[in-house]
Amino acid sequence: MRRLLARLETAASLDRVADALHRLAGATVGRGRLGSALHGVWFGHPLHPAAVQFPVGAWMSTAVLDLMPGTERAATTLLTVGTVAALPAATTGLADYATLSRRQRRVALVHVAANASALGLFATSIVARTRGEHRRGRALTFAGIGVAGLGAYLGGHLAFSQAAGVDPDALADPSRRDERLEYVRP
């Protein structure tokens, strides 16, 4: 997996689209007061990792309900709430995207594509469920969770391996030395 991620990080073929999204993010939500607010400066922590918890939790709860008989209405409600809650999560992610380096943007672009695909599967599931096609809706939800899992893995790589969203001043401040985590590669 490390080799695959290393290839993704150096995939210059993604730059045209990744750079265009970077410009869009900077021009819309990624700069100034709005960008700072969406990035979580006021909170002292990036908002995107926290904002994704609600939609992901709703989608996972939908999957649990889908395994139980007689819960179609509750599952559809949770799926809808989670899908609507993905909008603020995506908005905070777009603000973060405006701060990324080119190498990080390549990974983030695939992260965005995976999550957008998952969102499309969830939205299609909602439509199927409201038409009474609950079996199809369940299948689409489980597919969406799989694709969202890939997106989450890439998001974790951005944060953990590529240090996206890390405050370099916090790492450089000697008074906060004991707050740093040492990571030893296996």
VENJO-V468819 format. One record per pair of residues at least 4 apart in sequence whose C-alpha atoms are under 8 Angstrom apart, sorted by sequence separation. I is the first residue (numbers start at 1). J is the second residue. If there is no record, write none. Layout:
i->[I & I]
j->[J & J]
//
This chain:
i->[1 & 2 & 3 & 4 & 5 & 6 & 7 & 11 & 14 & 15 & 16 & 17 & 18 & 19 & 20 & 21 & 22 & 23 & 24 & 25 & 26 & 27 & 30 & 31 & 32 & 33 & 34 & 35 & 36 & 37 & 40 & 41 & 43 & 46 & 47 & 48 & 49 & 50 & 51 & 52 & 53 & 54 & 55 & 56 & 57 & 58 & 59 & 60 & 61 & 62 & 63 & 64 & 65 & 71 & 72 & 73 & 74 & 75 & 76 & 77 & 78 & 79 & 80 & 81 & 82 & 83 & 85 & 86 & 87 & 88 & 89 & 90 & 91 & 92 & 93 & 94 & 95 & 96 & 100 & 101 & 102 & 103 & 104 & 105 & 106 & 107 & 108 & 109 & 110 & 111 & 112 & 113 & 114 & 115 & 116 & 117 & 118 & 119 & 120 & 121 & 122 & 123 & 124 & 125 & 126 & 127 & 128 & 129 & 133 & 134 & 135 & 136 & 137 & 138 & 139 & 140 & 141 & 142 & 143 & 144 & 145 & 146 & 147 & 148 & 149 & 150 & 151 & 152 & 153 & 154 & 155 & 156 & 157 & 158 & 159 & 160 & 167 & 168 & 169 & 173 & 176 & 25 & 26 & 29 & 30 & 31 & 36 & 37 & 40 & 41 & 66 & 100 & 128 & 129 & 156 & 157 & 158 & 159 & 171 & 29 & 30 & 36 & 39 & 40 & 65 & 66 & 128 & 158 & 159 & 170 & 171 & 39 & 40 & 65 & 129 & 159 & 30 & 39 & 97 & 128 & 129 & 29 & 30 & 38 & 39 & 65 & 66 & 128 & 171 & 65 & 127 & 97 & 125 & 126 & 62 & 63 & 125 & 62 & 124 & 125 & 61 & 62 & 125 & 125 & 62 & 124 & 125 & 61 & 62 & 122 & 59 & 121 & 122 & 58 & 59 & 121 & 58 & 121 & 122 & 58 & 59 & 121 & 58 & 59 & 120 & 57 & 118 & 119 & 55 & 56 & 118 & 55 & 117 & 118 & 54 & 55 & 118 & 55 & 118 & 55 & 117 & 118 & 54 & 55 & 115 & 86 & 114 & 115 & 52 & 114 & 83 & 114 & 115 & 51 & 52 & 114 & 51 & 113 & 83 & 111 & 112 & 83 & 111 & 48 & 51 & 110 & 111 & 48 & 79 & 80 & 111 & 48 & 110 & 111 & 47 & 48 & 80 & 108 & 79 & 107 & 108 & 48 & 76 & 108 & 107 & 38 & 39 & 76 & 38 & 39 & 76 & 104 & 39 & 38 & 39 & 38 & 104 & 35 & 104 & 29 & 72 & 30 & 31 & 100 & 29 & 30 & 100 & 29 & 30 & 99 & 30 & 31 & 30 & 25 & 26 & 30 & 96 & 25 & 25 & 26 & 66 & 25 & 22 & 23 & 63 & 22 & 63 & 63 & 59 & 19 & 22 & 18 & 60 & 19 & 59 & 15 & 18 & 18 & 15 & 18 & 14 & 10 & 9 & 12 & 9 & 11 & 14 & 10 & 9 & 8 & 9 & 8 & 5 & 46]
j->[5 & 6 & 7 & 8 & 9 & 10 & 11 & 15 & 18 & 19 & 20 & 21 & 22 & 23 & 24 & 25 & 26 & 27 & 28 & 29 & 30 & 31 & 34 & 35 & 36 & 37 & 38 & 39 & 40 & 41 & 44 & 45 & 47 & 50 & 51 & 52 & 53 & 54 & 55 & 56 & 57 & 58 & 59 & 60 & 61 & 62 & 63 & 64 & 65 & 66 & 67 & 68 & 69 & 75 & 76 & 77 & 78 & 79 & 80 & 81 & 82 & 83 & 84 & 85 & 86 & 87 & 89 & 90 & 91 & 92 & 93 & 94 & 95 & 96 & 97 & 98 & 99 & 100 & 104 & 105 & 106 & 107 & 108 & 109 & 110 & 111 & 112 & 113 & 114 & 115 & 116 & 117 & 118 & 119 & 120 & 121 & 122 & 123 & 124 & 125 & 126 & 127 & 128 & 129 & 130 & 131 & 132 & 133 & 137 & 138 & 139 & 140 & 141 & 142 & 143 & 144 & 145 & 146 & 147 & 148 & 149 & 150 & 151 & 152 & 153 & 154 & 155 & 156 & 157 & 158 & 159 & 160 & 161 & 162 & 163 & 164 & 171 & 172 & 173 & 177 & 180 & 30 & 31 & 34 & 35 & 36 & 41 & 42 & 45 & 46 & 71 & 105 & 133 & 134 & 161 & 162 & 163 & 164 & 176 & 35 & 36 & 42 & 45 & 46 & 71 & 72 & 134 & 164 & 165 & 176 & 177 & 46 & 47 & 72 & 136 & 166 & 38 & 47 & 105 & 136 & 137 & 38 & 39 & 47 & 48 & 74 & 75 & 137 & 180 & 75 & 137 & 108 & 136 & 137 & 74 & 75 & 137 & 75 & 137 & 138 & 75 & 76 & 139 & 140 & 78 & 140 & 141 & 78 & 79 & 140 & 78 & 140 & 141 & 78 & 79 & 141 & 79 & 143 & 144 & 81 & 82 & 144 & 82 & 83 & 144 & 82 & 143 & 144 & 81 & 82 & 144 & 82 & 144 & 145 & 82 & 83 & 146 & 84 & 147 & 85 & 147 & 148 & 85 & 86 & 147 & 119 & 147 & 148 & 86 & 148 & 119 & 150 & 151 & 88 & 89 & 151 & 89 & 151 & 122 & 150 & 151 & 123 & 151 & 89 & 92 & 151 & 152 & 90 & 122 & 123 & 154 & 92 & 154 & 155 & 92 & 93 & 126 & 154 & 126 & 154 & 155 & 96 & 126 & 158 & 158 & 91 & 92 & 129 & 92 & 93 & 130 & 158 & 95 & 95 & 96 & 96 & 162 & 95 & 164 & 91 & 134 & 94 & 95 & 164 & 94 & 95 & 165 & 95 & 96 & 165 & 97 & 98 & 98 & 94 & 95 & 99 & 165 & 95 & 97 & 98 & 138 & 98 & 97 & 98 & 138 & 98 & 141 & 142 & 141 & 102 & 105 & 102 & 145 & 105 & 145 & 102 & 105 & 106 & 106 & 109 & 106 & 103 & 103 & 106 & 104 & 106 & 109 & 106 & 106 & 106 & 107 & 107 & 107 & 165]
//
